[in-house]
Amino acid sequence: MFWPLLLKPIPDHPKYYACPAGHIWSKWYARVRRLRPSLSNMGYPQLSVYVDGRQLSRRVHRLVHLAFHGPIDDGLECCHLDGNPKNSRPDNLTALTHIENERQKLMHGVAKERKLTEADARAIKYAENGTQGAIARKYGINYRTVGDIRKGRTWKHI
């Protein structure tokens, strides 16, 4: 493989490159190797990169977007056009607003629209048993939302 023709350097991430297949490569000394990402708790491939001697966790799709499309403007998110978080090919990535991204997720069936009722919020706030994660899974919400309800940051009137 003649790698300089296939790989694009990732801005602000020296020694890291992205390829059209959506993979991240590193070049240390004279050796070029493909990195193997792990999956985040949200199902996105992520990996550790070293920048200025610091280890940073980065999602693969963000690095690929940065290499092929440039930086993402403020107020925009990196979005997978096919709804598959594991498909990080450059032609599958675009930058959208949060609302547009959530609409895309609903359209692809990746996210489900979930609204809590006042009774649900009351049950969450006063639940004595279960961790935030267990309660979040029961109601199909994020565990941080459970914490916000319990601490009175949201649903303040109950």
C-alpha positions as a Markdown table, in Angstrom:
| # | Residue | x | y | z |
|---|---|---|---|---|
| 1 | Met | 0.0 | 0.0 | 0.0 |
| 2 | Phe | 1.3 | 3.4 | -0.9 |
| 3 | Trp | -0.1 | 5.1 | 2.2 |
| 4 | Pro | 0.5 | 8.8 | 1.4 |
| 5 | Leu | -2.0 | 8.7 | -1.4 |
| 6 | Leu | -4.7 | 7.1 | 0.7 |
| 7 | Leu | -4.3 | 8.8 | 4.1 |
| 8 | Lys | -5.1 | 12.4 | 5.0 |
| 9 | Pro | -3.4 | 14.1 | 7.9 |
| 10 | Ile | -5.7 | 15.0 | 10.8 |
| 11 | Pro | -5.3 | 18.7 | 11.6 |
| 12 | Asp | -4.0 | 19.5 | 15.1 |
| 13 | His | -3.2 | 15.7 | 15.6 |
| 14 | Pro | 0.3 | 15.2 | 14.3 |
| 15 | Lys | 1.3 | 11.7 | 13.4 |
| 16 | Tyr | -2.4 | 10.7 | 12.9 |
| 17 | Tyr | -4.1 | 10.1 | 9.6 |
| 18 | Ala | -7.6 | 9.1 | 8.4 |
| 19 | Cys | -8.4 | 7.0 | 5.4 |
| 20 | Pro | -11.4 | 6.9 | 3.0 |
| 21 | Ala | -12.6 | 3.7 | 4.7 |
| 22 | Gly | -13.1 | 5.6 | 8.0 |
| 23 | His | -10.1 | 4.2 | 9.9 |
| 24 | Ile | -7.5 | 6.1 | 11.8 |
| 25 | Trp | -3.8 | 5.4 | 11.3 |
| 26 | Ser | -0.7 | 6.5 | 13.3 |
| 27 | Lys | 2.8 | 7.0 | 12.2 |
| 28 | Trp | 5.5 | 6.7 | 14.8 |
| 29 | Tyr | 9.0 | 6.7 | 13.6 |
| 30 | Ala | 8.9 | 4.9 | 10.2 |
| 31 | Arg | 6.0 | 2.6 | 11.1 |
| 32 | Val | 2.5 | 3.2 | 10.0 |
| 33 | Arg | -0.3 | 1.2 | 11.7 |
| 34 | Arg | -4.1 | 1.2 | 11.8 |
| 35 | Leu | -5.5 | 1.9 | 15.2 |
| 36 | Arg | -8.1 | -0.3 | 16.7 |
| 37 | Pro | -10.9 | 1.7 | 18.4 |
| 38 | Ser | -13.0 | 0.6 | 21.3 |
| 39 | Leu | -16.7 | 1.4 | 21.6 |
| 40 | Ser | -18.0 | 4.1 | 23.8 |
| 41 | Asn | -21.0 | 3.5 | 26.0 |
| 42 | Met | -23.1 | 5.2 | 23.3 |
| 43 | Gly | -21.8 | 2.8 | 20.6 |
| 44 | Tyr | -19.3 | 5.1 | 18.9 |
| 45 | Pro | -15.8 | 3.9 | 18.0 |
| 46 | Gln | -13.3 | 5.9 | 20.0 |
| 47 | Leu | -9.6 | 5.7 | 20.6 |
| 48 | Ser | -6.8 | 7.4 | 22.5 |
| 49 | Val | -4.4 | 9.8 | 20.7 |
| 50 | Tyr | -1.4 | 11.6 | 22.0 |
| 51 | Val | -1.2 | 15.4 | 21.3 |
| 52 | Asp | 1.6 | 17.5 | 22.8 |
| 53 | Gly | 2.4 | 14.6 | 25.2 |
| 54 | Arg | -1.2 | 14.4 | 26.5 |
| 55 | Gln | -3.4 | 11.3 | 26.0 |
| 56 | Leu | -6.8 | 12.4 | 24.7 |
| 57 | Ser | -9.9 | 10.3 | 24.0 |
| 58 | Arg | -11.4 | 11.0 | 20.5 |
| 59 | Arg | -14.3 | 9.6 | 18.6 |
| 60 | Val | -13.3 | 8.2 | 15.2 |
| 61 | His | -16.0 | 9.9 | 13.2 |
| 62 | Arg | -14.9 | 13.3 | 14.5 |
| 63 | Leu | -11.3 | 12.7 | 13.5 |
| 64 | Val | -12.3 | 11.5 | 10.0 |
| 65 | His | -14.6 | 14.5 | 9.6 |
| 66 | Leu | -11.7 | 16.8 | 10.6 |
| 67 | Ala | -9.3 | 15.2 | 8.1 |
| 68 | Phe | -11.7 | 15.1 | 5.1 |
| 69 | His | -14.1 | 18.0 | 5.7 |
| 70 | Gly | -12.2 | 20.3 | 8.1 |
| 71 | Pro | -13.3 | 21.6 | 11.5 |
| 72 | Ile | -16.9 | 21.6 | 12.6 |
| 73 | Asp | -18.3 | 25.0 | 13.2 |
| 74 | Asp | -19.6 | 26.1 | 16.6 |
| 75 | Gly | -23.2 | 25.0 | 17.1 |
| 76 | Leu | -22.9 | 22.0 | 14.8 |
| 77 | Glu | -22.4 | 18.2 | 15.4 |
| 78 | Cys | -20.8 | 15.5 | 13.3 |
| 79 | Cys | -23.6 | 13.4 | 12.0 |
| 80 | His | -23.8 | 9.9 | 10.4 |
| 81 | Leu | -26.0 | 10.1 | 7.3 |
| 82 | Asp | -27.0 | 6.5 | 7.5 |
| 83 | Gly | -27.6 | 6.5 | 11.2 |
| 84 | Asn | -24.9 | 3.9 | 11.8 |
| 85 | Pro | -22.4 | 5.2 | 14.4 |
| 86 | Lys | -19.8 | 2.6 | 13.3 |
| 87 | Asn | -19.8 | 3.8 | 9.7 |
| 88 | Ser | -17.2 | 6.6 | 9.8 |
| 89 | Arg | -16.5 | 6.9 | 6.0 |
| 90 | Pro | -16.1 | 10.5 | 5.0 |
| 91 | Asp | -19.0 | 10.4 | 2.5 |
| 92 | Asn | -21.3 | 9.3 | 5.4 |
| 93 | Leu | -20.4 | 12.2 | 7.7 |
| 94 | Thr | -21.8 | 15.7 | 7.7 |
| 95 | Ala | -22.1 | 18.6 | 10.1 |
| 96 | Leu | -25.7 | 19.4 | 11.3 |
| 97 | Thr | -27.3 | 21.3 | 14.2 |
| 98 | His | -28.2 | 19.3 | 17.3 |
| 99 | Ile | -31.9 | 19.4 | 16.3 |
| 100 | Glu | -31.2 | 18.2 | 12.8 |
| 101 | Asn | -29.0 | 15.5 | 14.1 |
| 102 | Glu | -31.7 | 14.3 | 16.5 |
| 103 | Arg | -34.2 | 14.4 | 13.7 |
| 104 | Gln | -31.8 | 12.2 | 11.6 |
| 105 | Lys | -31.5 | 9.7 | 14.5 |
| 106 | Leu | -35.3 | 9.5 | 14.8 |
| 107 | Met | -35.6 | 9.0 | 11.0 |
| 108 | His | -33.1 | 6.1 | 11.1 |
| 109 | Gly | -34.6 | 4.6 | 14.3 |
| 110 | Val | -31.4 | 5.1 | 16.2 |
| 111 | Ala | -33.1 | 7.3 | 18.8 |
| 112 | Lys | -36.5 | 7.0 | 20.2 |
| 113 | Glu | -38.5 | 10.0 | 21.1 |
| 114 | Arg | -39.1 | 9.8 | 24.8 |
| 115 | Lys | -41.0 | 12.2 | 27.0 |
| 116 | Leu | -41.4 | 11.8 | 30.7 |
| 117 | Thr | -44.7 | 12.4 | 32.3 |
| 118 | Glu | -45.0 | 14.3 | 35.6 |
| 119 | Ala | -45.8 | 10.9 | 37.2 |
| 120 | Asp | -42.6 | 9.4 | 35.8 |
| 121 | Ala | -40.5 | 12.4 | 37.0 |
| 122 | Arg | -42.1 | 12.1 | 40.5 |
| 123 | Ala | -41.4 | 8.4 | 40.6 |
| 124 | Ile | -37.8 | 9.0 | 39.6 |
| 125 | Lys | -37.3 | 11.8 | 42.1 |
| 126 | Tyr | -38.6 | 9.8 | 45.1 |
| 127 | Ala | -37.3 | 6.3 | 44.0 |
| 128 | Glu | -35.5 | 4.7 | 47.0 |
| 129 | Asn | -34.1 | 1.7 | 45.2 |
| 130 | Gly | -31.9 | 1.4 | 42.2 |
| 131 | Thr | -28.9 | 3.2 | 40.8 |
| 132 | Gln | -29.3 | 6.2 | 38.4 |
| 133 | Gly | -28.3 | 3.9 | 35.6 |
| 134 | Ala | -30.9 | 1.3 | 36.4 |
| 135 | Ile | -33.6 | 3.9 | 36.7 |
| 136 | Ala | -32.5 | 5.5 | 33.4 |
| 137 | Arg | -32.8 | 2.2 | 31.6 |
| 138 | Lys | -36.2 | 1.6 | 33.1 |
| 139 | Tyr | -37.5 | 4.9 | 31.7 |
| 140 | Gly | -35.4 | 4.9 | 28.5 |
| 141 | Ile | -33.5 | 8.1 | 29.4 |
| 142 | Asn | -29.9 | 9.2 | 30.1 |
| 143 | Tyr | -28.6 | 8.6 | 33.7 |
| 144 | Arg | -27.7 | 12.3 | 33.9 |
| 145 | Thr | -31.4 | 13.1 | 33.4 |
| 146 | Val | -32.2 | 11.0 | 36.5 |
| 147 | Gly | -29.6 | 13.0 | 38.5 |
| 148 | Asp | -31.0 | 16.3 | 37.3 |
| 149 | Ile | -34.5 | 15.3 | 38.4 |
| 150 | Arg | -33.3 | 14.1 | 41.8 |
| 151 | Lys | -31.3 | 17.2 | 42.4 |
| 152 | Gly | -34.1 | 19.5 | 41.4 |
| 153 | Arg | -32.4 | 21.0 | 38.3 |
| 154 | Thr | -35.3 | 19.9 | 36.1 |
| 155 | Trp | -38.9 | 19.2 | 37.1 |
| 156 | Lys | -38.5 | 21.7 | 39.9 |
| 157 | His | -42.2 | 22.0 | 40.6 |
| 158 | Ile | -42.6 | 18.4 | 41.8 |
